[in-house]
Amino acid sequence: MFRLNISAVLFLLIVSSSVFLLFQLYYYRKYFNKPHILSRSGHMTSSDVQWHAVKKFLALAQRFKLPLFLADTTTLTLLSQDALLQRDRLVREPHCSFLCTGRPVTSFALYANQWKYNPGFLSAAQEKGFEMLELRGEDPRLASLDTLSGEEIPLHFLFRLQGFIIQVVFLYERSGNYLWHGALRLKANTDTSFATFRLLDYGRHAGAYDRPELVLTVLDGLDVRIPRNISHFLSQQRHARFLECHYHDARNFVQAKSLLRLAARCLAQLNVPFWLSSGTCLGWFRQCNIIPYSRDVDIGIFIADFRPDIITAFQDAGLTLKHKFGKVRTFGRFYFKGKGQSVEDSLELSFLSDDVKLDIFFFYVDDGIIWNGGTQAKSGKKFKYIFPRFSLCWAELLELKVRVPCETLDYITANYGDTWNVPLHSWDWKTSPSNVLENGVWPPANWAELIQVY
């Protein structure tokens, strides 16, 4: 009687199963694991157009070696870790899961310093069916020189294919070791119907970024570079607004560059954000430099960002603590204003480097206003300087990337009045500011803790 060899049967089963699995894998890769070109009806959908346009553009970019990466906020958000966990139930286009966002634009960023302008690229794009709009502007890196060249540089390229827009934003290296892109400003002869400009991710204002580390990946069957730390890049994009200094009105002023750099370095190590305040902010806004007859550097910090080790950090950096005024939570407790009260109030620190002073004013947010305090050491009198609410933007001063109030004119006018553009050599911090109010007196019993002069 014929007897089956169990081992042979198992071997045949394993081989046939493996062949079947390999066939399934081949079939899947060939027919399903690539973006679709036509919908079931045989007509191009908006997703088809978007994927087709991005594919054509990336092929051109690879051919002409464009140093660019995907900077589209919607696509990058889909790629974020939290979104990936929910992708299966949120994505409606299974074969174009990331690049087909439903928006009429996809954004890329290009490292301008690594690419030599090549008219052949634009000609090739037109041959592929792209319409193109090139937007240029003045090079701000030359604006600080005594003789302005007037040279314009490319800031944004817009490519249009079948109504779909690809935006290329140019990122330029600035002397403060960061990347910058310009605002998108339409000239009188620009075709305003070329794109829906309000939908573009970049161009409402200039922006400043740290250089992102890039990785090469495959999205919807296309090779593309993306930031390795997507969340960090998206966070920077939301807060990237950059204000250019008014170089045309600037003069050559004495600089306090080293002290400002030291302050920025110390606070960056502590992860404490700051902005230019008082006279230093005025100098940046009015003359793109430190006011020459001012012998101090002024910065602001929100009290919520205070850390007790700020003082130690500056002392370790070689600065001398000149005075400490006001009340602050420190080492788990408050300095007390009175029995049963524990309110932070009017904190101010001052450090000395040779004969140049660094003043740090801490700002408080109360009922629609922002204010900082001042203290007269000999009398214990308190003063309050009131500002309208403001947000923070990036700017550049003395080749250093710093923050300033976005609503700079309102901030300056509140402090210095409508004549802020008239230099004053005489200034009394207790009476001259337009926004100063008397704010009581520190209790003499607490002076030892609240008014410390060194």
C-alpha positions, 0 to 999 in steps of 0.5 A: 500500500502506498505510504505518504512521506510526511516530511515530503508533504510538509516540504511541498506545502511550505514551498507552495505557500512561499511561492503563493506569498511571493506572488501576492507580494509582487501583485501588491507592489505592482498594482496597489502600492503606488498612487493612482493616476485616474479615478474609477470614473476615468477622470483626473481628480484633485488628488490625481492632479496634486500627486501628478504635479508633485511627481513632475516637480520632484523629477525636475528637482532631482534632474537639476539637483535642487537642494530642497525639502518638503516644508508643507505644513499639512503633509508634515502634520500628517507625518507627525507621530500622533497623526500616524497613529490615526492615519488609517481612519482619517485618510480617504486616499489610500494610495496617496496618503500624505501628499494628497492633502486636499489643499491646492498647494504643496510647499517646498523649501530650497537652500538658496546658498547651495544652489546656483540660479539656473535658467535651464531649470525654469525652461525645463519646467515650462516644457513639462507644462508648468506655468511659473511666477518668480517673486524677487526682493531686495537682499537684506544681507546687503542692506546693512552695508554703507553702500547698498547694491540694490541687488534683488534675489529670488524669494519665492517660486510658484509653479502651476500645473492644471490649477495646482500650485507648488510653492518653493520658498528660498532659505538664505543663510544669515550672519547670525547662523540661522536661515531666513526667508523673505516676505511674499510681496506682489508688485504692481504688474504681478498677476494676482490671479496666478494663485490663491496667495492667502493659502500659501504656507510661506510669505505672509511675512519673513521668517527665521529658522534653525537649520533642520536636519533632513532625512530622505524618505519615500512618500506615496511612492516618491523620494523626498527629503523631510526634516528629521524632527518634524514637530520642532520644524512645525513649531518653528514655522508657527513662530517664525515671523521675522522683522527686518531692522530699518537699515536705511535709517541706521547710523554707526553707533557704539556697540555692546555686542559682547554683553548682549551675546553673553546674555543670549548664551546664558539664557539659551542654556537655561531655556529662558526666552527674552526680548529686547526691551527699553532703550535696547529695543528703541535702538534696534527699532530706530537705528538698528544698533545700540544707542551710542550714549546708552551705557546699558543693555535692557532685556525683558523676560516674562515672570513665568519664565523666571528661574532661580539659577539665572543669577548664578548663571550670569555670575558664573559667566563673569558678570557682577550682580549690581542689584536685585529688587522685588519679590519672587518665588525662590527655592519653593517659597515667596518673599512676603509682602505682608501677613498671609500674602505671597505675590510675586512683584516688580522683580528686577535684576542688574549685572555689571560687565566692566562699565556696561550694565545689563538690566533684566526686567521681568514682565507680568500679565494682568487683565489685558495689560503687561507691565514691569516694575521699578524700585528706587533703592533709597526711598523704597518707592515702587513704579509700574510701567504699563504696556499693551499686550504684545507677541514676540517676533524674531529679529537681528541685532549686532548679527545676533538672532533675538526676539523683539515685540512684534507690535514694536511701534506700540511697545516703543510709543508706550514707553517713549511717547510719540517723540520716540524718534527724537534722541534724548541724552537726558532721561529720568527712569522715574518720570520720563517714560510715558507709561510710568505710574507710582505703585506704592512703597515697599514696607521698610521691614522687608527692605533687606530682602526686597532691595538688595544693592551690591 
